[in-house]
Amino acid sequence: MCSNSLKSLVLAALLIVSGGAQARELRICADPNNLPFSNEAEEGFENKIVNLIAEDLGAEVRYTWWAQRRGFLRNTLKAEVCDLVPGLPANLEGVRTTAPYYRSSYVFVTRAGGPDVSSFNDPVLRHIKIGVHLIGDDGSNPPPAHALARRGIVENVRGYMIYGDYSEPNPPARILDALAAGEIDVAVVWGPLGGYFAAHEPTPLTMTPVKPAFDGPQLPMVFDISMAVRKEDEALRQEIDTVLSRRRTDIDAILSAYGVPRLDVGLKQAGRAP
């Protein structure tokens, strides 16, 4: 056998042993310090769902970690350092989103035996200490902060920066630590955050979804959550949609394990958000 033929056989054998062609990469951008959603140790429920998708596609996950603050999408997905971002509102402008894989809402969280609150119109909110997340002073704060301000409920509101001290684990959870410690009487937070950390606080906490789903015509309290790709990546979006539908039972089990409050009645599990 000539030396060239021998080299070809050796190369073919090496390819077989190593698994042949290089494995497909699923490039993800996510926050490295944001439980229950994601962290660098891949302990969040978005990490688990991403791993499920990668397994289904026969791909390897490669993360680009970036704090999910202003400019996140501009510096990650749109800069083409990754191809998929989990955990964004369905039909978000500037990107192409998948079918939603869960629907949740903002929630009122209180200590067990504390005030019973389910609406921003409840009179008790004018007489107790309320904690809300804040982003900044430019009008881009989360919906609960706007709902309270519309009613003139401001003097008894305590703001907790959603970005917080990034040197500490899971900065958004500080608001629930304050509730458990008695610094505030009620916290109004995004449901998955409330559901996860309420179960991990030493003080028993109770959680009630904010009602109604809209505070006025343009202030939603309920959101369908999807994954996002770049606008031109329709093929990838369709591929992810297929996996989200095929692995629906597994995804539901992950969300349940993390205490995500669900409001999925009427949510289309395949196709676009209703």
N, C-alpha and C positions, 0 to 999 in steps of 0.2 A: 504494500500500500504506500503511495507517495506521501510525502510529508504534508502537503496541502490538504489531502483528504483526511489524514489523521488529525490535523488541526481543526478541521471542520467538525469531525465527530466529537472531539473534546469540547469544542464550543457549544455544540448542541446539547451535550450531556450536562454542561454547566448551566445552561439555560433551563433545562428541565428541573435540575436540583434546586435552582434558585427561584423557581416558580414562573419562569418564562419572562414575559415582558414586565416592565416596571408597573407596580400597582397604581391604580388611579388615585389621585388625590382629591379630597373634598376640602377645599380651602374655606375656613370659617373665620369670621371676625366676631369676637365676643369680649365682654368685660371680665378681667381676671379677679375681680373682688366684689361680686354682686350676688351673693346667695339670696334667695333660693334659685336664681336664674342660672348663673354661671360663676365659676371661679377657676383659677389656674390649676387647681388640683382636680378639676373636672367633676366636682361634686354637685353641681346644680342640675335642675331638671332639664334645662335646655341642653346641657352637655350630654345627658343620658339620651335625649331624643335625637340629637345629632349623631351619637354613636349608633343608634338604631338605624338611622337612615344610611349611614356609611356602610354598616354591615349588610344592609339590603342591596346596596349598589356594588358591593365588593370593592369598596374604596377605603383608603386610609385618611383619617382626619388630620389636617394640619391647621393649627390655630395661629392667628395673629391676634395678640391680646392688646386691647385698647380700651381705656376707660370710656364708658358709655355716657359721654357728656356732649355738650354742643360741639358740632363739627365731627361727630363720630362717623356718620355715613360718608361725609366728604373726604375724610382721611383714610377710610377703610374700603368699603365696597366701591365707591365711585372712583377711588384712586387705584382700583384693580389690584389691591394687595390680597383680596379674598373674593370669593364668588357667592357666598351665602351668609346671610345674617339671620339668626333666629330671633323670635320674640318681639316682633314689631307689629303695630296696628295694621289690620287688613286695609288694602287700598291706599296705603301711604303714598303721598305724592313724591315724584322724583325717582321711584324705584318700581319694580314689578313684583307684586306679592303673590304668594301661593294662596290656595284655599286655606281658610282659618282652621286651626286644629284645636282651639278652645276659645270660649267666650267667658269673660269674667267681669267683675265690676269693682268699683271702689266700695270699701266697707267701713262701717263704724266698729271700732274695737274698744271694749270697756273691760275693766276688771269684773270678775264674777260678783254679782250683786250690785253692780254699779248702775248708772242711769240707762234706761231702755230707750235707745235712739235708733230710728230707721230713716228719718227724713230731715233735711235741712230746715224744714218748717217747724220742727219740734220746739216748743217754747223753752224747754230745758237747756237748749244750747246757748241761751243768752245768760245763763247763770252758772255755768261750769267751765272749767279750763279745758280748752280744745287744742289738740296738737295736729298740725297739718304739715305736709312737706312743702318746701319752697325751693324754687330754682334760682330766681333772681328778681330784680325790681323792674324788669322791662315788659311785664305783662304776660310772660310765658309760663307762669306758675301752673301747677296741676289744677284740674277742675274743682276739687273741693275748696281750694283757697279762693277761687273766684265766686263760688256759690255762697260762701260765708260773707265775703265782702259785699256782694249784691244786697245782702240783708242787713248790712251795717253791723255785722257781728265781727268786731276786730279787736276790741279792748281785751277780751278774755281769750284771744287766740295766741298760741305759742308756735312759732315757726321753727322747723327743723330742716336744715339744708339737706336736700336729697343726695347731694354729692358728699357732704360731710367731711370728716377727717379721713382721707384716703389711706393714711398709714395704719388705720385700725381696720379690723375685719368688718366687711359688710356695713358700710356707713349708713345706708338707709334704715337699718334696723334700730338706730339710736332712738327713734320716736317711740318704739314699743318698749324699749328699756325704760324710758321715762314714764310711760304709762304704768308699767309693772311696779315702778318705784314710787308711784303716787304723785309724781310731779305734774301730771295732767290727769283729767278724768275720762277723756275719750280721745282716741286717735282716729283720724280719717286717712286711710292708706289704700293703695292698690291691693286688690284681693289676694293675689298669690303671695305677696310679701306678708300681709296680715295672717293668712292661713298658716304659713310656714313658721313664722317666729312666734305666733301666739301659742303654738304647740311646744315651743322650746323655752318659753319664759318660765321661771320658777313660780310666778304668781299666776293663778288661773285667769285666763282671759276669755271673753266671749266675743263673737263676731257676727255682725248683721249687715247684709248687703244694703247699700244706699238705694233708696227708692224715692221717686221714680227713676227710670233709666236715663231720662233727660231732665236737666234742671233748666227749664226754659227751652226754647227751640234749638239752641246752638251749643249747649254745654252738656256733652255726653258723660255719663257715669259708667257706662258699659261699653266694652270694646271687644271686637273679634281680633284674635291674635294669629299672625301668620309668620312666614319666613319671607325674606326679600332677596331678590337677585337684581342685577342691573337690568335696565329696561330692554336692552337688546338680547338678553339671555332667556328668550322664551322657551327654548328647548330644555334648558336646565329647570326652569320653573315647572314645566309639564312633568319632567322626570321626578322632581321632588313631590309634586302633587300626587303622583301615582303611589309613591311610597307612603305618604301621609295617609292616604286612603287604605292602602293594603295593610298597614301596621296600626290601624286605628285602635284596636283592642290593647296593644302593647303601650301605645302612647297614653291612652286613658289610664292604664295602670300606673304609669310613671307620675302623671299629674295627681292622681289620687294619693299616691305614696307621699307626695310633697304637700298635701293639704290644700291644693289649689281649689278655691270655690268656683263652681261651674254654673253657668247660666246658658247652657247650650240648647235649650228647647227651641226648635225651629232653625238651628244652625245647619247649613248645608255642609255635609261632610265631604262631598266631592263637588268640585266646581267653585264658583266665586262666592264671596260673602253675600248674604242676603241684603 
